[in-house]
């Protein structure tokens, strides 16, 4: 049992939803349909641990940074959303109502079937099977049974390699230039360790289109990068002692050992003046999702 994760979602939820996931994995078909907090249907697959986390957290796998990101773009005209590291498409589905078009990028061959289903369901979604970084080249892709893919052989992975393929690595700047893509208002980056490389390959777009960016990275380099482009950075932070308590805070400098899952980077001209706010939860029911959603005046569609 993961004690920290149990506290974060609440032990009651941990055992109840965990039991449902086990029943699903052992006795039911290969996938189930799940209705997200934006009232869109997302498929959760037996092999997809990220999908299981979506269900276990009830669309709060990133602690509420999902809704901070959506709040940052709701006053802007609908534009294009880039989902970099889209996996089986959860964020593409969750955010679909907020953008005119969504473009996903995913290197894993195993995830392509899930993305093809989303493409058939949403006519404003398309995806590309590639890595994204700071330069363009061809690389080896090691695909794992868990649906993840890496450009190096991650020998410490818990799941076995199922294939090795050669695929393209692209940059966002070159991709948008080649495909004449404009008006990008949102970008999500979750690429397991090379997130900053993706940013460096998207500097022209960030300078020109001024998108909000939610990224699985917290570092001194990230703070300096977005400060130079006149962005504000906000996040929900927590502690491993009380992971059910969250603090919405502005990030002006890097502080070592701060526990952060995602960072929302918002152009100052579009940024709200989010005040520091504490959201108290408890170990029985976990993060106080209702209070966070109310803070952003988030309502289900």
DOGUMI-190667 format. One record per atom (N, C-alpha, C, CB): y, x, z; residue in three letters. Coordinates in steps of 0.2 Angstrom, whole numbers, padded with zeros to 4 digits, always signed. Glycine has a CB too. Layout:
# residues N
YXZala ...
//
This chain:
# residues 301
-0006+0004+0000unk +0000+0000+0000unk +0006+0004+0000unk +0000-0005+0006unk +0011+0003-0004unk +0018+0006-0004unk +0022+0003+0001unk +0021+0006-0012unk +0023+0006+0006unk +0027+0003+0012unk +0034+0002+0010unk +0027+0008+0018unk +0037+0007+0006unk +0044+0006+0004unk +0045+0000+0000unk +0047+0013+0001unk +0041+0000-0005unk +0041-0006-0010unk +0040-0012-0007unk +0036-0005-0016unk +0035-0012-0002unk +0034-0018+0002unk +0040-0021+0006unk +0028-0017+0007unk +0044-0016+0009unk +0050-0018+0013unk +0055-0020+0008unk +0052-0012+0017unk +0055-0017+0002unk +0061-0019-0003unk +0060-0026-0005unk +0061-0014-0008unk +0054-0028-0007unk +0054-0035-0010unk +0052-0040-0004unk +0048-0035-0015unk +0050-0037+0002unk +0048-0041+0007unk +0040-0042+0008unk +0051-0048+0007unk +0038-0041+0014unk +0030-0040+0014unk +0027-0047+0013unk +0029-0038+0022unk +0031-0053+0014unk +0028-0059+0012unk +0027-0059+0005unk +0032-0065+0015unk +0032-0057+0001unk +0032-0057-0006unk +0027-0052-0009unk +0039-0056-0009unk +0027-0047-0006unk +0022-0041-0008unk +0015-0044-0008unk +0023-0035-0003unk +0013-0047-0003unk +0006-0049-0002unk +0005-0055-0007unk +0004-0051+0005unk +0009-0060-0007unk +0009-0066-0011unk +0009-0064-0018unk +0014-0071-0009unk +0014-0061-0021unk +0014-0059-0028unk +0009-0054-0030unk +0021-0057-0030unk +0008-0050-0025unk +0002-0045-0027unk -0004-0048-0028unk +0002-0040-0021unk -0006-0053-0024unk -0012-0057-0025unk -0012-0060-0032unk -0013-0062-0019unk -0007-0063-0034unk -0007-0066-0040unk -0008-0061-0046unk +0000-0070-0041unk -0005-0055-0045unk -0006-0050-0050unk -0013-0048-0051unk -0001-0044-0049unk -0016-0047-0045unk -0023-0045-0045unk -0028-0051-0048unk -0025-0044-0038unk -0026-0057-0047unk -0030-0062-0050unk -0029-0062-0057unk -0028-0069-0047unk -0023-0061-0059unk -0021-0061-0066unk -0025-0055-0070unk -0014-0060-0068unk -0025-0049-0067unk -0028-0044-0070unk -0036-0044-0070unk -0026-0037-0066unk -0039-0048-0065unk -0046-0048-0065unk -0049-0054-0068unk -0048-0048-0058unk -0045-0060-0069unk -0049-0066-0071unk -0045-0069-0077unk -0049-0070-0065unk -0040-0067-0079unk -0036-0071-0084unk -0035-0067-0091unk -0029-0073-0082unk -0032-0070-0096unk -0031-0067-0102unk -0027-0061-0102unk -0028-0072-0107unk -0026-0058-0108unk -0022-0051-0108unk -0015-0051-0106unk -0023-0048-0114unk -0012-0057-0106unk -0005-0058-0104unk -0003-0064-0102unk +0000-0056-0110unk +0002-0065-0098unk +0005-0071-0095unk +0012-0072-0097unk +0004-0072-0088unk +0015-0078-0098unk +0022-0079-0100unk +0026-0080-0093unk +0023-0085-0104unk +0031-0076-0093unk +0035-0076-0087unk +0043-0078-0089unk +0035-0070-0083unk +0045-0083-0085unk +0052-0085-0086unk +0057-0081-0082unk +0053-0093-0085unk +0062-0078-0086unk +0066-0073-0083unk +0072-0077-0079unk +0069-0068-0088unk +0076-0073-0076unk +0082-0076-0073unk +0087-0079-0078unk +0085-0072-0068unk +0087-0077-0084unk +0091-0079-0089unk +0088-0085-0093unk +0094-0074-0094unk +0082-0087-0091unk +0078-0093-0094unk +0076-0091-0101unk +0083-0099-0095unk +0074-0084-0102unk +0070-0082-0108unk +0063-0080-0106unk +0074-0076-0111unk +0058-0081-0110unk +0051-0080-0109unk +0050-0073-0111unk +0047-0085-0113unk +0047-0069-0106unk +0044-0062-0106unk +0037-0062-0105unk +0048-0058-0102unk +0033-0059-0109unk +0026-0058-0108unk +0024-0052-0104unk +0023-0057-0115unk +0020-0053-0099unk +0018-0048-0094unk +0011-0046-0096unk +0019-0050-0087unk +0009-0040-0097unk +0002-0038-0100unk -0001-0035-0094unk +0003-0033-0106unk -0008-0035-0094unk -0012-0033-0089unk -0011-0025-0088unk -0020-0034-0091unk -0010-0022-0093unk -0009-0014-0093unk -0002-0012-0091unk -0012-0011-0099unk +0003-0016-0091unk +0010-0014-0091unk +0012-0015-0084unk +0014-0019-0095unk +0012-0009-0080unk +0014-0008-0073unk +0022-0010-0073unk +0013-0001-0071unk +0026-0009-0078unk +0033-0011-0077unk +0034-0018-0077unk +0037-0008-0083unk +0029-0022-0081unk +0030-0029-0081unk +0027-0032-0075unk +0025-0032-0087unk +0022-0029-0072unk +0020-0031-0065unk +0026-0030-0060unk +0014-0027-0062unk +0030-0025-0061unk +0036-0024-0056unk +0041-0029-0057unk +0039-0017-0057unk +0042-0031-0064unk +0047-0037-0065unk +0045-0043-0061unk +0047-0038-0073unk +0038-0045-0061unk +0036-0050-0058unk +0036-0050-0050unk +0028-0052-0060unk +0034-0044-0048unk +0034-0043-0041unk +0042-0043-0038unk +0031-0036-0039unk +0047-0041-0042unk +0053-0041-0039unk +0057-0047-0041unk +0057-0035-0042unk +0054-0051-0046unk +0057-0057-0048unk +0064-0055-0052unk +0059-0062-0043unk +0063-0051-0057unk +0069-0049-0061unk +0074-0045-0057unk +0072-0055-0064unk +0072-0042-0052unk +0076-0037-0048unk +0074-0030-0048unk +0078-0040-0041unk +0070-0028-0053unk +0067-0021-0053unk +0072-0016-0052unk +0063-0020-0059unk +0078-0017-0054unk +0084-0012-0053unk +0089-0014-0048unk +0087-0011-0060unk +0087-0018-0043unk +0090-0019-0037unk +0097-0023-0038unk +0092-0013-0034unk +0098-0026-0043unk +0104-0030-0044unk +0109-0026-0049unk +0107-0031-0038unk +0107-0020-0051unk +0111-0017-0056unk +0111-0020-0063unk +0109-0009-0057unk +0106-0024-0064unk +0105-0028-0070unk +0111-0033-0070unk +0099-0032-0070unk +0113-0036-0065unk +0118-0041-0065unk +0125-0039-0064unk +0117-0046-0059unk +0125-0033-0061unk +0132-0029-0061unk +0133-0027-0069unk +0131-0023-0057unk +0128-0025-0072unk +0129-0023-0080unk +0132-0030-0083unk +0123-0020-0083unk +0128-0035-0082unk +0130-0041-0086unk +0137-0044-0084unk +0125-0047-0085unk +0139-0043-0078unk +0146-0045-0076unk +0151-0040-0079unk +0146-0044-0068unk +0149-0034-0081unk +0154-0030-0084unk +0156-0031-0091unk +0152-0023-0084unk +0151-0035-0094unk +0152-0037-0102unk +0154-0044-0103unk +0146-0035-0106unk +0154-0048-0098unk +0154-0055-0099unk +0161-0058-0102unk +0153-0059-0093unk +0167-0053-0100unk +0173-0055-0103unk +0175-0052-0110unk +0179-0052-0098unk +0170-0049-0113unk +0170-0046-0119unk +0167-0050-0125unk +0167-0039-0119unk +0169-0049-0131unk +0166-0053-0136unk +0159-0050-0137unk +0170-0051-0143unk +0154-0055-0139unk +0147-0053-0139unk +0147-0047-0145unk +0143-0059-0141unk +0143-0042-0143unk +0142-0037-0148unk +0135-0035-0149unk +0146-0031-0146unk +0134-0029-0149unk +0127-0026-0150unk +0125-0023-0144unk +0126-0022-0156unk +0118-0024-0142unk +0115-0021-0136unk +0110-0016-0139unk +0112-0026-0131unk +0110-0010-0136unk +0105-0005-0138unk +0101-0004-0132unk +0108+0002-0140unk +0094-0005-0132unk +0090-0005-0127unk +0085+0002-0128unk +0085-0011-0126unk +0087+0007-0125unk +0084+0014-0126unk +0079+0015-0121unk +0090+0019-0127unk +0073+0015-0123unk +0067+0015-0119unk +0065+0008-0117unk +0068+0020-0113unk +0064+0004-0122unk +0064-0003-0121unk +0057-0005-0119unk +0065-0007-0127unk +0052-0001-0119unk +0045-0002-0117unk +0042-0009-0120unk +0045-0002-0109unk +0041-0014-0116unk +0038-0020-0118unk +0044-0025-0119unk +0033-0023-0114unk +0050-0023-0118unk +0056-0027-0120unk +0059-0031-0115unk +0054-0032-0125unk +0057-0030-0108unk +0060-0034-0103unk +0068-0035-0103unk +0058-0031-0096unk +0071-0029-0104unk +0079-0030-0104unk +0081-0033-0110unk +0082-0023-0103unk +0078-0032-0116unk +0080-0035-0122unk +0079-0042-0121unk +0075-0032-0128unk +0074-0045-0118unk +0073-0052-0117unk +0078-0054-0111unk +0066-0054-0114unk +0079-0051-0106unk +0083-0053-0100unk +0091-0053-0103unk +0083-0048-0095unk +0093-0049-0107unk +0100-0048-0109unk +0101-0052-0116unk +0102-0041-0109unk +0096-0055-0119unk +0097-0058-0125unk +0103-0062-0126unk +0091-0061-0127unk +0104-0067-0121unk +0109-0072-0122unk +0116-0069-0122unk +0109-0077-0117unk +0117-0063-0120unk +0124-0060-0119unk +0126-0056-0125unk +0124-0055-0113unk +0122-0055-0130unk +0124-0051-0136unk +0122-0054-0142unk +0120-0044-0136unk +0126-0053-0148unk +0124-0055-0154unk +0117-0053-0157unk +0130-0054-0159unk +0117-0046-0156unk +0111-0043-0158unk +0108-0037-0153unk +0112-0039-0165unk +0102-0036-0153unk +0099-0031-0149unk +0094-0027-0153unk +0094-0034-0143unk +0095-0020-0152unk +0091-0015-0155unk +0087-0011-0150unk +0095-0011-0160unk +0081-0011-0150unk +0077-0007-0146unk +0074-0001-0149unk +0071-0012-0143unk +0073+0004-0144unk +0070+0010-0146unk +0064+0012-0142unk +0076+0016-0147unk +0058+0013-0144unk +0053+0014-0140unk +0048+0019-0144unk +0049+0007-0138unk +0046+0024-0140unk +0041+0029-0144unk +0034+0027-0143unk +0042+0036-0141unk +0032+0023-0138unk +0025+0021-0137unk +0022+0016-0142unk +0024+0018-0130unk +0017+0018-0145unk +0013+0014-0150unk +0010+0008-0147unk +0008+0018-0154unk +0008+0009-0141unk +0005+0003-0137unk +0009-0003-0136unk +0002+0006-0130unk +0016-0001-0135unk +0021-0006-0134unk +0023-0010-0140unk +0027-0003-0130unk +0021-0008-0146unk +0024-0011-0152unk +0022-0018-0153unk +0022-0007-0158unk +0015-0019-0151unk +0013-0026-0152unk +0017-0031-0148unk +0006-0027-0149unk +0019-0029-0141unk +0023-0033-0137unk +0030-0034-0140unk +0024-0030-0130unk +0033-0029-0143unk +0040-0029-0146unk +0040-0033-0153unk +0042-0022-0148unk +0034-0033-0156unk +0033-0037-0162unk +0033-0045-0160unk +0027-0036-0166unk +0030-0047-0155unk +0031-0054-0153unk +0038-0056-0151unk +0026-0055-0146unk +0042-0051-0148unk +0049-0053-0146unk +0053-0053-0152unk +0052-0047-0141unk +0051-0049-0157unk +0055-0050-0164unk +0054-0056-0167unk +0053-0044-0168unk +0048-0059-0167unk +0046-0065-0170unk +0050-0071-0166unk +0039-0067-0170unk +0050-0070-0160unk +0053-0075-0155unk +0061-0075-0156unk +0051-0074-0148unk +0064-0070-0156unk +0071-0069-0156unk +0074-0066-0163unk +0074-0065-0150unk +0077-0070-0167unk +0079-0067-0173unk +0085-0062-0173unk +0081-0073-0178unk +0087-0061-0167unk +0093-0056-0166unk +0090-0050-0163unk +0098-0059-0162unk +0084-0049-0163unk +0081-0043-0160unk +0077-0039-0166unk +0076-0044-0155unk +0078-0032-0166unk +0074-0027-0170unk +0072-0021-0166unk +0078-0026-0176unk +0067-0017-0168unk +0066-0011-0164unk +0063-0006-0168unk +0060-0013-0159unk +0064+0000-0166unk +0062+0006-0169unk +0057+0011-0165unk +0068+0010-0172unk +0052+0013-0168unk +0047+0017-0165unk +0049+0024-0165unk +0040+0016-0168unk +0053+0027-0160unk +0055+0034-0160unk +0057+0036-0153unk +0061+0034-0165unk +0058+0042-0153unk +0062+0045-0147unk +0069+0045-0148unk +0059+0052-0145unk +0073+0045-0143unk +0081+0046-0144unk +0083+0052-0139unk +0084+0039-0142unk +0087+0056-0142unk +0090+0062-0138unk +0096+0064-0141unk +0085+0067-0139unk +0097+0071-0140unk +0104+0074-0142unk +0103+0077-0149unk +0106+0079-0137unk +0097+0078-0152unk +0097+0081-0159unk +0091+0077-0163unk +0095+0088-0159unk +0091+0078-0169unk +0086+0075-0173unk +0081+0079-0176unk +0090+0071-0179unk +0074+0077-0175unk +0069+0081-0177unk +0062+0077-0177unk +0068+0088-0173unk +0057+0080-0179unk +0050+0077-0178unk +0047+0080-0172unk +0046+0077-0184unk +0044+0076-0167unk +0041+0078-0161unk +0034+0075-0160unk +0045+0077-0155unk +0030+0078-0156unk +0023+0075-0154unk +0024+0070-0149unk +0018+0081-0152unk +0021+0064-0150unk +0021+0059-0145unk +0014+0058-0142unk +0024+0053-0148unk +0014+0059-0135unk +0008+0058-0131unk +0008+0051-0128unk +0007+0063-0126unk +0004+0046-0131unk +0004+0039-0128unk -0002+0039-0123unk +0002+0035-0134unk +0000+0035-0117unk -0004+0034-0112unk -0006+0027-0111unk -0001+0036-0105unk -0012+0026-0108unk -0015+0019-0107unk -0010+0014-0104unk -0022+0019-0104unk -0006+0017-0100unk -0001+0013-0096unk +0005+0010-0100unk +0002+0016-0090unk +0005+0013-0107unk +0011+0010-0111unk +0016+0015-0111unk +0013+0004-0109unk +0016+0021-0108unk +0021+0026-0108unk +0020+0031-0113unk +0022+0029-0101unk +0025+0034-0116unk +0024+0040-0121unk +0029+0045-0119unk +0026+0037-0128unk +0027+0051-0120unk +0031+0057-0118unk +0030+0062-0124unk +0029+0060-0112unk +0035+0066-0125unk +0035+0072-0130unk +0031+0078-0128unk +0042+0073-0132unk +0029+0078-0121unk +0025+0083-0119unk +0019+0080-0115unk +0029+0088-0114unk +0014+0084-0114unk +0008+0081-0111unk +0009+0081-0104unk +0002+0085-0113unk +0010+0075-0101unk +0012+0075-0093unk +0005+0075-0090unk +0016+0068-0092unk +0002+0080-0088unk -0004+0081-0085unk -0005+0077-0078unk -0006+0088-0084unk +0001+0076-0075unk +0000+0073-0069unk +0000+0065-0069unk +0006+0075-0064unk +0000+0062-0075unk +0000+0055-0076unk -0006+0052-0073unk +0001+0053-0083unk -0006+0046-0070unk -0012+0043-0068unk -0016+0040-0073unk -0010+0038-0063unk -0014+0039-0079unk -0017+0036-0084unk -0019+0041-0090unk -0014+0030-0087unk -0024+0040-0094unk -0026+0044-0099unk -0022+0044-0105unk -0034+0043-0100unk -0022+0049-0109unk -0019+0049-0115unk -0024+0046-0120unk -0018+0057-0118unk -0021+0041-0124unk -0025+0037-0129unk -0024+0039-0136unk -0024+0030-0128unk -0018+0043-0137unk -0017+0045-0144unk -0011+0050-0144unk -0015+0039-0149unk -0011+0054-0149unk -0006+0059-0150unk -0003+0058-0157unk -0008+0066-0149unk +0003+0057-0158unk +0006+0055-0165unk +0013+0059-0166unk +0008+0048-0165unk +0014+0061-0172unk +0021+0064-0173unk +0026+0059-0175unk +0020+0069-0179unk +0031+0058-0172unk +0036+0053-0173unk +0043+0056-0173unk +0036+0047-0168unk +0048+0053-0176unk +0055+0055-0176unk +0058+0055-0169unk +0059+0051-0181unk +0063+0060-0168unk +0068+0059-0163unk +0075+0059-0166unk +0067+0065-0158unk +0079+0054-0164unk +0085+0052-0167unk +0091+0053-0162unk +0085+0045-0170unk +0097+0053-0164unk +0102+0052-0160unk +0106+0045-0161unk +0108+0058-0161unk +0109+0042-0156unk +0112+0036-0157unk +0118+0036-0162unk +0114+0033-0150unk +0122+0042-0161unk +0127+0043-0166unk +0125+0043-0173unk +0131+0049-0164unk +0120+0046-0175unk +0118+0047-0182unk +0115+0040-0184unk +0113+0053-0183unk +0111+0037-0180unk +0108+0031-0181unk +0113+0026-0183unk +0103+0029-0175unk +0118+0025-0179unk +0123+0020-0180unk +0127+0022-0186unk +0128+0020-0174unk +0129+0028-0188unk +0132+0030-0194unk +0128+0028-0200unk +0134+0038-0193unk +0122+0030-0200unk +0117+0029-0206unk +0116+0021-0207unk +0111+0032-0205unk +0116+0017-0202unk +0115+0010-0203unk +0121+0006-0202unk +0110+0008-0197unk +0127+0009-0202unk +0133+0006-0202unk +0134+0001-0196unk +0135+0002-0208unk +0132+0003-0190unk +0131-0002-0184unk +0138-0001-0180unk +0125+0000-0180unk +0141-0006-0179unk +0148-0006-0175unk +0148-0011-0170unk +0153-0008-0180unk +0153-0011-0166unk +0154-0015-0160unk +0148-0016-0155unk +0155-0022-0163unk +0146-0010-0153unk +0141-0009-0147unk +0145-0010-0141unk +0137-0002-0148unk +0143-0015-0137unk +0146-0017-0131unk +0142-0015-0125unk +0148-0024-0131unk +0135-0014-0126unk +0131-0013-0120unk +0125-0008-0122unk +0128-0019-0117unk +0124-0003-0118unk +0118+0001-0119unk +0114+0002-0112unk +0120+0008-0121unk +0107+0001-0113unk +0103+0003-0107unk +0099+0009-0109unk +0098-0003-0105unk +0099+0014-0104unk +0095+0020-0105unk +0090+0021-0100unk +0100+0026-0106unk +0084+0021-0101unk +0079+0023-0096unk +0073+0026-0100unk +0076+0016-0093unk +0073+0033-0100unk +0069+0037-0104unk +0065+0042-0100unk +0073+0040-0110unk +0065+0041-0094unk +0061+0046-0089unk +0062+0053-0090unk +0053+0045-0091unk +0068+0055-0088unk +0070+0062-0087unk +0075+0065-0093unk +0064+0066-0087unk +0075+0062-0099unk +0080+0065-0104unk +0085+0060-0105unk +0076+0066-0110unk +0087+0056-0100unk +0093+0051-0101unk +0099+0055-0103unk +0094+0048-0094unk +0101+0061-0100unk +0107+0064-0101unk +0107+0066-0109unk +0108+0070-0097unk +0102+0068-0111unk +0101+0070-0118unk +0103+0064-0123unk +0094+0072-0120unk +0101+0058-0121unk +0103+0052-0125unk +0110+0051-0125unk +0099+0046-0122unk +0113+0052-0119unk +0121+0052-0119unk +0124+0057-0123unk +0123+0052-0111unk +0122+0063-0123unk +0125+0068-0127unk +0124+0066-0135unk +0122+0075-0126unk +0119+0063-0136unk +0118+0061-0143unk +0122+0054-0145unk +0111+0060-0145unk +0126+0052-0140unk +0129+0045-0141unk +0137+0046-0140unk +0126+0040-0137unk +0139+0052-0140unk +0146+0053-0138unk +0151+0049-0142unk +0148+0060-0137unk +0150+0049-0149unk +0155+0046-0153unk +0155+0039-0152unk +0153+0048-0161unk +0149+0036-0151unk +0149+0028-0150unk +0152+0027-0143unk +0142+0026-0150unk +0151+0031-0138unk +0154+0029-0132unk +0162+0030-0132unk +0152+0034-0126unk +0164+0035-0136unk +0172+0036-0137unk +0175+0030-0141unk +0173+0043-0140unk +0171+0028-0146unk +0174+0023-0151unk +0173+0016-0149unk +0170+0024-0158unk +0167+0014-0147unk +0165+0007-0145unk +0166+0005-0138unk +0158+0005-0147unk +0166+0010-0133unk +0167+0009-0126unk +0162+0004-0123unk +0175+0007-0125unk +0156+0005-0124unk +0151+0001-0121unk +0150+0002-0114unk +0144+0001-0125unk +0148-0004-0110unk +0145-0003-0104unk +0139+0000-0104unk +0145-0009-0100unk +0137+0005-0100unk +0131+0009-0100unk +0127+0008-0093unk +0132+0016-0102unk +0121+0006-0093unk +0117+0006-0087unk +0111+0011-0088unk +0114-0001-0085unk +0111+0016-0084unk +0107+0022-0085unk +0103+0024-0079unk +0111+0028-0087unk +0096+0025-0080unk +0092+0028-0074unk +0093+0035-0073unk +0085+0026-0076unk +0099+0037-0070unk +0101+0044-0069unk +0107+0044-0064unk +0103+0047-0076unk +0107+0048-0059unk +0112+0049-0055unk +0113+0057-0054unk +0111+0045-0048unk +0118+0060-0056unk +0119+0067-0056unk +0126+0069-0057unk +0114+0070-0062unk +0127+0075-0055unk +0134+0078-0056unk +0136+0077-0063unk +0135+0085-0053unk +0132+0079-0067unk +0133+0079-0075unk +0135+0072-0077unk +0127+0082-0079unk +0132+0067-0074unk +0133+0060-0076unk +0140+0058-0074unk +0128+0055-0073unk +0142+0060-0068unk +0149+0058-0065unk +0154+0061-0069unk +0149+0060-0058unk +0153+0068-0071unk +0158+0072-0075unk +0159+0069-0082unk +0156+0079-0075unk +0153+0067-0085unk +0153+0065-0092unk +0157+0059-0092unk +0146+0064-0094unk +0156+0054-0088unk +0159+0047-0089unk +0166+0048-0086unk +0155+0042-0085unk +0168+0052-0081unk +0175+0053-0079unk +0179+0055-0085unk +0175+0058-0073unk +0176+0060-0089unk +0180+0063-0094unk +0181+0057-0100unk +0176+0068-0098unk +0177+0052-0100unk +0179+0047-0105unk +0182+0041-0102unk +0172+0044-0108unk +0185+0042-0096unk +0189+0037-0092unk +0185+0030-0091unk +0195+0035-0097unk +0179+0031-0088unk +0175+0026-0085unk +0175+0026-0078unk +0167+0027-0088unk +0173+0020-0075unk +0172+0019-0068unk +0164+0018-0068unk +0175+0012-0065unk +0161+0021-0062unk +0154+0021-0061unk +0153+0017-0054unk +0151+0028-0061unk +0148+0012-0055unk +0146+0008-0049unk +0139+0008-0048unk +0149+0001-0049unk +0136+0007-0042unk +0129+0006-0041unk +0127+0002-0035unk +0126+0013-0041unk +0121+0000-0035unk +0118-0002-0028unk +0114+0004-0025unk +0114-0009-0029unk +0116+0006-0020unk +0112+0011-0016unk +0109+0009-0010unk +0117+0017-0014unk +0104+0012-0008unk +0100+0010-0002unk +0097+0016+0002unk +0094+0006-0005unk +0093+0015+0006unk +0090+0020+0010unk +0082+0019+0010unk +0093+0021+0017unk +0078+0024+0011unk +0071+0023+0011unk +0069+0020+0018unk +0067+0029+0009unk +0073+0021+0023unk +0071+0018+0030unk +0072+0010+0029unk +0076+0021+0035unk +0077+0008+0026unk +0079+0001+0026unk +0080-0001+0018unk +0085-0002+0030unk +0075-0001+0014unk +0076-0002+0007unk +0078-0009+0005unk +0070+0000+0003unk +0078-0014+0010unk +0080-0020+0008unk +0087-0021+0009unk +0076-0025+0013unk +0091-0016+0012unk +0098-0017+0012unk +0101-0013+0006unk +0101-0014+0019unk +0106-0016+0003unk +0109-0013-0003unk +0117-0013-0002unk +0108-0017-0009unk +0120-0007-0004unk +0127-0007-0004unk +0130-0006-0011unk +0129-0001+0000unk +0134-0010-0013unk +0138-0010-0019unk +0143-0005-0018unk +0140-0017-0022unk +0144+0001-0022unk +0149+0006-0021unk +0151+0009-0028unk +0146+0011-0016unk +0157+0012-0027unk +0160+0015-0033unk +0158+0023-0032unk +0167+0015-0034unk +0156+0026-0038unk +0154+0033-0037unk +0159+0037-0040unk +0147+0034-0041unk +0163+0041-0036unk +0168+0045-0038unk +0166+0052-0038unk +0174+0045-0034unk +0160+0054-0035unk +0158+0061-0035unk +0150+0060-0033unk +0161+0065-0029unk +0147+0066-0034unk +0140+0066-0033unk +0138+0068-0026unk +0136+0071-0038unk +0134+0064-0023unk +0132+0066-0016unk +0124+0067-0016unk +0134+0060-0011unk +0122+0073-0014unk +0115+0074-0014unk +0111+0070-0009unk +0114+0081-0013unk +0105+0068-0011unk +0101+0064-0007unk +0103+0056-0006unk +0101+0066+0000unk +0108+0054-0010unk +0109+0047-0011unk +0104+0044-0015unk +0116+0046-0014unk +0101+0038-0012unk +0096+0035-0016unk +0098+0029-0020unk +0091+0031-0011unk +0098+0031-0027unk +0101+0026-0032unk +0095+0025-0037unk +0107+0030-0035unk +0095+0019-0040unk +0090+0018-0045unk +0093+0018-0052unk +0087+0011-0044unk +0099+0015-0053unk +0102+0014-0059unk +0110+0015-0058unk +0101+0008-0063unk +0114+0017-0063unk +0121+0018-0062unk +0124+0014-0068unk +0123+0025-0062unk +0129+0010-0066unk +0132+0006-0071unk +0139+0009-0073unk +0134-0001-0069unk +0140+0011-0079unk +0146+0015-0081unk +0150+0010-0085unk +0144+0022-0085unk +0156+0009-0083unk +0160+0004-0086unk +0167+0006-0088unk +0161-0002-0081unk +0169+0005-0094unk +0176+0008-0096unk +0181+0005-0092unk +0177+0006-0104unk +0186+0009-0090unk +0191+0006-0085unk +0195+0000-0087unk +0196+0012-0083unk +0196+0000-0094unk +0200-0006-0097unk +0196-0012-0096unk +0202-0004-0104unk +0189-0012-0095unk +0185-0018-0094unk +0182-0019-0087unk +0180-0018-0099unk +0184-0014-0083unk +0181-0014-0076unk +0184-0019-0071unk +0181-0007-0074unk +0180-0022-0068unk +0183-0026-0062unk +0184-0021-0056unk +0178-0032-0060unk +0188-0023-0051unk +0189-0019-0046unk +0184-0021-0040unk +0196-0019-0043unk +0178-0019-0041unk +0172-0020-0036unk +0174-0017-0030unk +0165-0019-0039unk +0174-0021-0025unk +0175-0018-0018unk +0168-0016-0015unk +0179-0022-0013unk +0168-0011-0011unk +0162-0009-0007unk +0159-0015-0003unk +0163-0003-0003unk +0153-0017-0005unk +0150-0023-0002unk +0143-0022+0001unk +0150-0029-0007unk +0142-0024+0007unk +0135-0023+0010unk +0131-0029+0009unk +0136-0021+0017unk +0125-0029+0007unk +0120-0035+0006unk +0114-0033+0010unk +0118-0036-0002unk +0114-0037+0016unk +0109-0036+0021unk +0103-0040+0019unk +0111-0038+0028unk +0097-0037+0019unk +0091-0041+0018unk +0086-0040+0024unk +0087-0038+0012unk +0080-0041+0023unk +0075-0040+0029unk +0068-0038+0026unk +0075-0046+0034unk +0064-0035+0031unk +0057-0033+0028unk +0053-0039+0027unk +0054-0029+0034unk +0054-0045+0029unk +0050-0051+0027unk +0051-0053+0020unk +0051-0056+0032unk +0057-0054+0018unk +0059-0057+0012unk +0062-0052+0007unk +0063-0063+0013unk +0064-0046+0009unk +0066-0041+0005unk +0074-0041+0003unk +0063-0041-0001unk +0076-0038-0002unk +0083-0038-0005unk +0085-0046-0005unk +0083-0035-0012unk +0092-0046-0003unk +0095-0053-0003unk +0097-0055-0010unk +0101-0053+0002unk +0093-0057-0014unk +0094-0058-0021unk +0100-0063-0022unk +0088-0060-0025unk +0099-0069-0018unk +0103-0074-0018unk +0111-0072-0017unk +0101-0080-0014unk +0112-0068-0012unk +0119-0066-0011unk +0122-0062-0016unk +0119-0062-0004unk +0117-0057-0019unk +0120-0053-0025unk +0121-0057-0031unk +0114-0048-0026unk +0117-0062-0033unk +0119-0066-0038unk +0125-0071-0037unk +0113-0071-0040unk +0126-0073-0031unk +0132-0077-0029unk +0138-0072-0030unk +0131-0080-0022unk +0137-0066-0028unk +0143-0061-0029unk +0146-0061-0036unk +0141-0055-0026unk +0141-0061-0040unk +0143-0060-0047unk +0144-0067-0051unk +0138-0056-0051unk +0144-0073-0047unk +0144-0079-0050unk +0139-0080-0055unk +0151-0081-0052unk +0133-0077-0054unk +0128-0078-0059unk +0124-0084-0059unk +0123-0072-0058unk +0124-0088-0064unk +0120-0094-0064unk +0115-0094-0070unk +0125-0100-0065unk +0109-0097-0068unk +0104-0097-0073unk +0106-0102-0079unk +0097-0100-0070unk +0104-0100-0085unk +0105-0103-0091unk +0101-0110-0091unk +0104-0099-0098unk 
//
